[in-house]
Amino acid sequence: MVWLYIRLCRPQNDEFADFLRRHGGLHGIGENCRINPGVNITDPAYVHIGNNVTLSDCHLIGHDGVVGMLNLAYGMRLDSVGRILIKDHVFIGHGAILLPNVTIGPYAVVSAGAVVTKDVAPGDIVGGVPARPIGRTEELARRLQERTDPLPWSHIIRNRAGVYDPETEAELLALRVRYFFPDD
């Protein structure tokens, strides 16, 4: 059903989050979330997502797939599943992998390509394989504010209503392209 919705409706990330809230089988999902349709959630019943969370095309893996092979190879009856808890105000980057039994945030950032094998402290930015702290979100926000203020389109960013407006986005795109490619 999810693949059909993605293919037919081509949802924006906020629309896809709303769809998953109703039909995704997640343990829970908060408000103001953005989930890219390319997210892979292997065990949605074990995933809880807080408020204001953005998931890029990442992977949330709630089980250890090696169990099936080990059970047959060694005549055992093993199980290895765990929950993934993503607290409020979290960003998970493209290609990141969250493994079972981790808690992320609040106010945390998981960098693109990171593999999270243990909890991420509130306000930490983690990256690498395995993921480890590489910064703090407060410092990132300050640096990005300093870089945003002098941009020729900063007035648009400051005045955005938070709702997608095609005209505003077209103006923003044109200003950015002229800025990045002034000789064209």
N, C-alpha and C positions, 0 to 999 in steps of 0.2 A: 504494500500500500504506500509506503514512504517513497519508494522509487517512482511510482506512478505519479504521485503528487509533485515530486521534484521535476519530472519530465514534462508533465502537462502544464503546471502552473508557473514553473521557473521562479520560485519565490525569492524575495530579498531575505537577508539574514534575520530580520525581526519577524517577518511573516513565518519563516520556517520555525523559529523558536515558539511562536504561538501554535503552530501546527503540532509540534512535538509536545507541547503542554497538554494538548487535547488527545493526541493519538500516538504518542511516542513511547508510552510505557515506562517513562522515567519515574523514579521514586518521587521526585519533586523538581519543580523548576519555578524560579522566582519571576519577578516582573522586570521589564526593560532589558530583556536578554536579546542577544543577537547570536544566532548559530548558523554558520555557513552550511549550505546543503551538502557539502563534501565531508562533513564530520562523520567519523565512524565510531559508533557507540556499540560495542559488542554485547554488553549486558545492561540494558537501560534500567532494569528494575533495581540495580545496585548503585545507580547514579543519582545524586542530588545536586542541583545547581541553584545557587543563590540568586540574589537580585543584581542587576547591572553586570551581567557576565557576557563576555564575547568569546566565542569559540571559533577560531579560524578552522581551516581544514586540518583538523587534528584527530587523534585516535584516543579514545577512552576504553581501556581494556580491563574488564572486570574479572577475568579468569586467567589461569595459566594453562595453556593448551597442551603442555607436555604431559599432563596427568593421564590422558588417554593412552599414550604410548607407554608410559611407565606402568600403568595398570596391567596392560597386556604383557609387557616384557618381563615384569617381575612378579606377576600373579598377585598384585596388590589391589586394594580398594582405596584410592587416594582422592582427595578433593582439594582444590586450591582456587577459591574465589574470594573476592573482597569488594568492599564498597569504595566508591570514589566520591568524595565530598568536596565540592567547589563552593567556597563561601562567597559573600557579596563583594562586588567591585573587583572582578578578576578578568584578566585577559590571557587566553591561551593561544600561542602563535601557531602559524602554519607548520604542519608536519610534526608538531610536538606529540609525544606519546606519554600518557598517564597510565601507570600500571596499578594493579589492585592495592587496596589498603592505603591510599594516600588522601591527605587533606590539603587543599590549596587555599591560601589566603586567610583572611580577607585582604583586599588592596594589594594582591600579588600579581606578578606578571611571569608567565612561563614563555621563554623565548622560542622562536621558531626552531624546530629540530631538536629541542631538548627532550631527554628521556627522564621522566620523573619517577623515581623509585622510592622516595620517602617524602614525608610532609614538607610543605613549603611554608615558611613562617610568614605571618602577616607583614605586608609591606615589602617583601623581598622580590627581587627580580632574579630568576634562576635561568641558567643556560648550560648547555653542554650535555655530554653523555658520560656518566650519569649527571643529571642536573645538580648544580651547586649554586649558591648565591653569587651573583655578579654585580649587584647594585640594589638600590632602594627606589621605590616608586616615587617618594616625595622629591628626590633629587632629579629623577627623570622628568617629572612634571615641571619642575623649576627650569631645567634646561630647555625643554620644549617650549615653554612660555617665552623665554628669552629669544629663541629662534623664530617664534611665530610673530611677535610684535613688529619687527621691521618688514615683514613681507608685504608686498603691494596689495594682497587680498586679505590682510588681517581684519579689515573692517567687515568683510563678509563673514569671516569665522566668528567674530564677536557678536554679530547680529543674527546668526542662524537661530531659527526657532526650535531646532531639534527634530523637525518634521521634514521629510524629503520634499523638496520643491524643485521640479525639473528646470525652471528658469534660473534659479539661483545656482544650481549645480552646473548648468551650461556656462554661465558667466564665470564661475570659479574655474572651471576647466580651461576656458579661453585665456584667462589671466595667467594661470599656471603655465600653459603651453608657451605663451609669449615670453614669460619670464625665463623658462628653461631653454628655449630655442629662439633667442632674440634675432638671429640672422635669417630666419625663415620668412 
